[in-house]
Amino acid sequence: MTQTWSVSDINRYARQTLEMDFRLQNARVAGEISGFKAYPSGHWYFTLKDSSAQINCVMWKGRNREQAARFLPHDGDAVEATGNVTIYEARGQYQFDVQWLDPAGEGELYRKFLQLKAKLEAEGLFAPERKRPLPAWPRVIGIVTSPKAAALRDMLNILRRRLPLAQVILSPTAVQGEDAPPQIVAALNALSAQQPDVIIVGRGGGSLEDLWAFNDERVARAIAASPIPVVSGVGHETDFTIADFVADLRAPTPSAAAELVTPTPLADLRADVDALTERLTEALGGVLRLKRLELAELRAQLKGLSPQAQLAGTRQHIDNLRARLNLALTHRLSLERERLTGLAQTLNTVSPLAVLNRGYAIVSKADGGVVRKAAEVKAGEALNVRVSDGGFGVKVAS
């Protein structure tokens, strides 16, 4: 009769079988570190890999304390690990229990990174004079990233908050794996054809291997050749990729990239307009007070003059001063009006009313809530429509 095993029994037997094989105990394994994580508990978890396979590794707190003082591993490091092959019974996870690590060089991926960086730098692709300034008020913002990425949601939230009237175009692509580089290049080219004002190329953090698509020469040259300014927001603040060096601007994170491409928020702009208006009022008041004092001094001087000729000359001088004062005030007021007109035009550009004047409408429910999606209304529901010169009611047909 066939024996029936419990999951615990089979995992325990597999562990004991592996641990009884002397060739798999105190074994020395060469590979490249990837996905290294040091947890608050003090334990280290990472992967050792070569060109065709990988193995999960753990180095417990008690063993890595002395190790850290001698050699602290990082992603991309080529190492030789000494330890035992075993199974973590609770999860049935096959892993390498590392006792000691010795460095074996920089790692193949990191060497490739340095080689490509040196090559492109020698060609001048990183030169500061190649960097283009970002537009002050982008109307259309392009994003090259994965549509499933959390980084995309973070960027969209920031763009909606800081510049709600800007149009955002997503050019979707894979951001990890062998297929990612040609997809990123295609997404960049497709987006450039739509002529946005600025492009963000980004993804969230990860290991050197996870971010490797952005160290691909094809991606680097596509960014360098883009006719649109490109902001690179790849990984975390401490991550650097070739894309960062060739882009017009490097952001430490995707969220930071969204902030860099957007101007000062509208609330801050309104505050600036108010401050300028106050300064204009104070400046004009000061000019008027000064001219009144000058006129008062002239009147005092006239009281001491008796000859009619001097009186007539003084009157002429006063008339000249008044004309100059009027001319100066008119010129100053004209300059300040032009300045306020410019600020008003800027505010009008980002005003929702300007959008209505271009043929758009705002649809709201009876309770005042704005309708953003068709799924939010139902047949027979009464709605209010706001256009540029007023509003009217409608009823949903179907």
C-alpha positions in Angstrom: 0.0 0.0 0.0 1.3 3.5 -1.0 2.3 5.6 2.0 0.5 8.9 2.5 2.7 11.7 3.6 1.8 14.9 5.3 3.2 18.1 3.9 5.4 18.5 7.0 6.7 15.0 6.7 7.7 15.4 3.0 9.4 18.7 3.6 11.3 17.3 6.6 12.4 14.3 4.6 13.6 16.4 1.7 15.5 18.6 4.1 17.2 15.7 5.8 18.0 14.1 2.5 19.7 17.3 1.3 21.6 17.8 4.6 22.9 14.2 4.5 24.6 14.7 1.2 28.1 15.8 2.2 28.6 17.4 -1.2 25.9 20.0 -0.5 27.2 20.8 2.9 30.0 23.3 3.4 29.7 23.9 -0.3 31.3 26.8 -2.1 29.1 28.5 -4.8 30.1 31.3 -7.2 27.5 33.7 -8.4 26.3 37.3 -8.6 24.2 38.9 -5.8 20.8 40.2 -6.7 17.8 41.5 -4.7 19.9 42.0 -1.5 17.8 43.0 1.5 18.9 43.5 5.1 15.8 43.2 7.4 15.4 45.0 10.7 15.7 41.5 12.4 19.3 41.5 11.2 18.9 38.7 8.7 20.1 39.0 5.1 18.1 37.6 2.2 19.4 37.7 -1.4 19.7 35.7 -4.6 22.8 34.2 -6.1 22.6 33.8 -9.9 24.6 33.1 -13.0 23.7 33.3 -16.7 21.1 30.6 -16.6 19.9 29.9 -13.0 19.5 31.3 -9.5 19.1 30.1 -5.9 17.6 31.9 -2.9 20.0 32.6 -0.1 19.8 33.5 3.6 22.5 34.6 6.0 21.3 34.7 9.6 22.0 37.6 11.9 24.5 35.7 14.1 26.7 34.9 11.1 26.5 38.1 9.1 27.6 40.4 12.0 31.3 39.5 11.5 30.7 39.3 7.7 29.4 42.9 7.6 32.6 44.2 9.3 34.7 42.6 6.6 32.6 42.8 3.4 29.1 44.2 3.0 27.6 42.8 -0.2 25.6 44.8 -2.7 23.5 44.0 -5.8 25.8 43.2 -8.7 28.7 41.9 -6.6 30.3 38.7 -7.8 30.9 36.5 -4.8 31.9 33.1 -3.6 29.5 31.9 -0.9 30.2 29.1 1.5 27.3 27.3 3.1 24.8 24.5 3.2 21.9 23.5 0.8 18.7 23.0 2.8 15.0 23.4 2.8 13.0 25.8 4.9 10.3 23.4 6.1 7.6 25.9 6.9 7.4 27.1 3.3 9.0 24.2 1.5 11.5 26.7 0.2 14.8 25.3 -1.2 17.6 27.7 -0.3 21.3 28.1 0.4 22.2 28.7 4.1 25.2 31.0 3.7 28.0 30.8 6.3 30.5 33.2 4.7 30.9 35.4 1.6 34.0 36.4 -0.3 34.1 39.1 -3.0 34.9 37.8 -6.5 34.8 41.2 -8.4 32.3 43.8 -9.4 29.9 41.4 -11.1 29.2 41.0 -14.8 26.2 43.4 -14.8 28.0 46.2 -13.1 31.0 45.8 -15.4 28.7 46.1 -18.4 27.1 49.2 -16.8 30.5 50.9 -16.4 31.6 50.0 -19.9 28.5 51.4 -21.5 28.7 54.5 -19.3 32.3 55.2 -20.4 31.4 54.6 -24.1 28.4 57.0 -24.2 30.2 59.6 -22.1 33.1 59.6 -24.6 30.6 60.2 -27.4 29.4 63.3 -25.5 25.9 62.0 -24.7 26.2 63.1 -21.1 27.5 66.6 -21.9 25.7 69.5 -20.0 25.4 71.5 -23.2 23.1 68.8 -24.6 20.6 69.3 -21.8 17.5 71.2 -22.7 15.4 73.3 -20.3 11.9 72.0 -19.4 8.9 74.0 -20.5 7.5 76.4 -17.8 3.9 75.6 -18.4 3.5 72.2 -20.2 0.1 71.7 -21.7 0.7 68.0 -22.7 2.9 65.7 -20.5 3.9 62.2 -21.8 4.8 59.3 -19.6 6.6 56.1 -20.6 6.1 53.4 -18.0 4.1 50.3 -17.2 0.4 50.9 -16.9 0.3 48.5 -13.9 3.0 50.2 -12.0 2.4 51.9 -8.6 4.8 54.6 -9.8 2.3 55.6 -12.5 -0.5 56.2 -10.0 1.9 58.3 -7.9 2.8 60.4 -10.9 -0.8 60.9 -12.0 -1.9 62.0 -8.5 0.9 64.7 -8.4 0.1 65.9 -11.9 -3.6 66.2 -11.2 -2.9 68.1 -8.0 -0.3 70.5 -9.3 -1.5 71.1 -12.9 -5.0 69.7 -13.3 -5.6 71.2 -16.8 -2.6 69.5 -18.4 -3.3 66.6 -20.7 -1.4 63.4 -19.8 -0.5 60.8 -22.4 0.6 57.3 -21.3 2.8 55.3 -23.7 2.7 51.9 -22.1 5.7 49.6 -22.0 7.3 46.8 -20.0 9.9 48.1 -17.7 11.7 44.9 -16.7 12.9 41.8 -18.6 14.5 41.1 -21.9 11.5 42.5 -23.9 11.5 45.8 -22.0 14.3 47.7 -23.9 12.8 47.5 -27.4 9.3 48.3 -25.9 10.7 51.4 -24.1 12.3 52.6 -27.4 9.0 52.0 -29.3 7.0 53.8 -26.6 9.4 56.8 -26.7 9.1 57.1 -30.5 5.3 56.7 -30.4 5.0 59.4 -27.8 7.4 61.8 -29.6 5.2 61.6 -32.7 2.3 63.1 -30.6 4.6 66.0 -29.7 4.0 66.5 -26.0 5.8 69.3 -24.2 7.8 67.0 -22.0 8.3 63.3 -21.4 8.8 61.3 -18.2 10.5 57.9 -18.4 10.2 56.1 -15.2 9.6 53.1 -12.9 9.8 52.2 -9.2 12.8 50.9 -7.4 14.4 47.4 -7.6 17.6 45.5 -7.9 20.3 46.2 -10.5 18.8 43.4 -12.5 15.3 44.8 -12.2 16.4 48.2 -13.5 18.6 46.8 -16.2 16.3 47.8 -19.1 17.3 51.4 -18.4 20.9 50.6 -18.7 20.4 49.3 -22.2 22.2 51.1 -25.0 19.1 51.1 -27.2 17.1 52.9 -24.6 20.0 55.4 -23.9 20.3 56.3 -27.5 16.5 56.7 -27.9 16.4 59.1 -25.0 19.3 61.1 -26.4 17.7 61.3 -29.8 14.3 62.4 -28.5 13.1 65.7 -30.0 11.2 66.3 -26.7 12.9 67.1 -23.4 13.1 63.9 -21.3 13.1 63.6 -17.5 14.3 60.2 -16.1 12.7 59.1 -12.9 13.9 55.5 -12.4 14.2 53.7 -9.1 14.9 55.2 -5.7 17.1 58.2 -4.8 20.2 56.0 -4.5 19.7 54.3 -7.9 21.5 55.5 -11.0 21.0 54.2 -14.5 22.4 55.1 -17.9 19.0 56.7 -18.7 19.6 59.2 -15.9 22.9 60.4 -17.5 21.5 60.8 -21.1 18.2 62.4 -20.0 17.8 66.2 -20.0 17.1 66.0 -16.2 17.4 63.2 -13.7 14.8 63.0 -10.9 15.5 60.8 -7.8 12.1 59.1 -8.0 9.1 58.9 -10.4 7.1 61.2 -8.0 9.9 63.7 -8.0 9.9 63.7 -11.8 6.2 64.6 -11.8 6.9 67.5 -9.5 9.8 68.7 -11.7 7.8 68.9 -14.9 5.0 70.9 -13.3 5.2 74.6 -12.5 4.3 76.5 -9.3 0.8 75.4 -8.1 -2.1 77.7 -9.0 -2.6 78.7 -5.4 1.0 80.0 -5.2 0.5 81.9 -8.5 -2.5 83.7 -7.2 -0.6 84.6 -4.1 2.2 86.1 -6.3 -0.4 88.1 -8.2 -1.8 89.5 -5.0 1.6 90.4 -3.7 2.5 92.2 -6.9 -0.7 94.1 -6.8 0.0 95.2 -3.3 3.5 96.3 -4.3 2.2 98.3 -7.2 -0.3 100.1 -5.0 2.4 101.0 -2.5 4.8 102.2 -5.3 2.2 104.5 -6.9 1.3 105.9 -3.5 4.9 106.7 -2.8 5.3 108.5 -6.1 2.2 110.6 -5.4 3.3 111.5 -1.9 6.8 112.6 -3.2 5.3 114.8 -5.9 2.9 116.4 -3.5 5.8 117.3 -1.2 7.7 118.8 -4.2 4.7 120.9 -5.1 4.3 122.1 -1.5 8.0 123.2 -1.5 7.5 125.1 -4.7 4.4 126.9 -3.3 6.4 127.9 -0.2 9.2 129.3 -2.4 6.7 131.3 -4.5 5.4 133.1 -1.5 8.8 134.8 -1.1 9.0 136.1 -4.8 7.5 139.5 -5.6 8.6 140.4 -9.1 6.0 139.4 -11.7 8.6 138.0 -14.0 9.8 135.6 -11.4 6.3 134.6 -10.6 5.5 133.9 -14.2 8.6 131.8 -14.6 7.8 129.9 -11.5 4.3 129.2 -12.7 5.7 127.9 -16.0 8.1 125.7 -14.0 5.2 124.4 -12.0 3.3 123.6 -15.2 6.3 121.8 -16.5 6.6 119.8 -13.4 2.9 118.9 -13.5 3.2 117.8 -17.1 6.3 115.6 -16.2 4.4 114.2 -13.2 1.4 113.3 -15.3 3.6 111.8 -18.0 5.6 109.8 -15.4 2.5 108.6 -13.7 0.9 107.7 -17.0 3.9 105.7 -18.1 4.2 104.0 -14.7 0.5 103.1 -14.7 0.8 101.7 -18.3 3.8 99.5 -17.3 2.0 98.1 -14.3 -1.2 97.6 -16.3 0.7 95.6 -18.9 2.3 93.5 -16.1 -1.1 92.8 -14.5 -2.5 92.0 -18.0 0.2 89.4 -18.5 -0.5 87.8 -15.1 -4.3 87.8 -15.9 -3.6 86.1 -19.2 -1.5 83.5 -17.4 -4.3 82.9 -14.9 -6.9 82.8 -17.8 -4.7 80.1 -19.5 -5.1 77.7 -16.6 -8.7 78.8 -15.7 -11.5 76.2 -16.1 -13.6 79.0 -17.9 -10.9 79.0 -20.7 -11.5 75.3 -21.2 -15.2 76.0 -21.5 -14.6 78.6 -24.1 -12.9 76.0 -26.3 -16.1 74.0 -26.5 -15.9 71.8 -23.4 -18.7 71.6 -20.8 -19.0 70.6 -17.1 -21.7 68.1 -16.4 -23.0 67.9 -12.8 -25.7 66.0 -10.9 -28.6 67.6 -9.0 -26.5 67.5 -5.8 -23.7 69.5 -7.4 -21.3 66.5 -7.9 -19.3 66.7 -11.1 -19.8 63.7 -13.6 -16.4 62.4 -14.7 -17.4 59.0 -16.1 -20.4 57.7 -18.1 -20.8 54.9 -15.5 -21.7 57.5 -12.9 -25.1 58.4 -14.4 -28.2 56.3 -15.2 -31.0 56.5 -17.6 -33.6 59.1 -16.8 -31.4 61.0 -14.4 -31.5 64.8 -14.6 -28.2 66.6 -15.1 -27.0 70.2 -15.3 -24.6 71.2 -18.1 -22.4 74.3 -17.8 -21.0 75.9 -20.9 -19.0 79.1 -21.5 -22.1 81.5 -21.5 -24.4 79.7 -19.0 -26.1 76.4 -18.3 -29.0 74.2 -19.0 -30.6 71.0 -17.8 -30.6 67.7 -19.6 -32.0 64.2 -19.0 -30.0 61.0 -19.7 -31.8 59.0 -22.4 -30.0 55.7 -22.1 
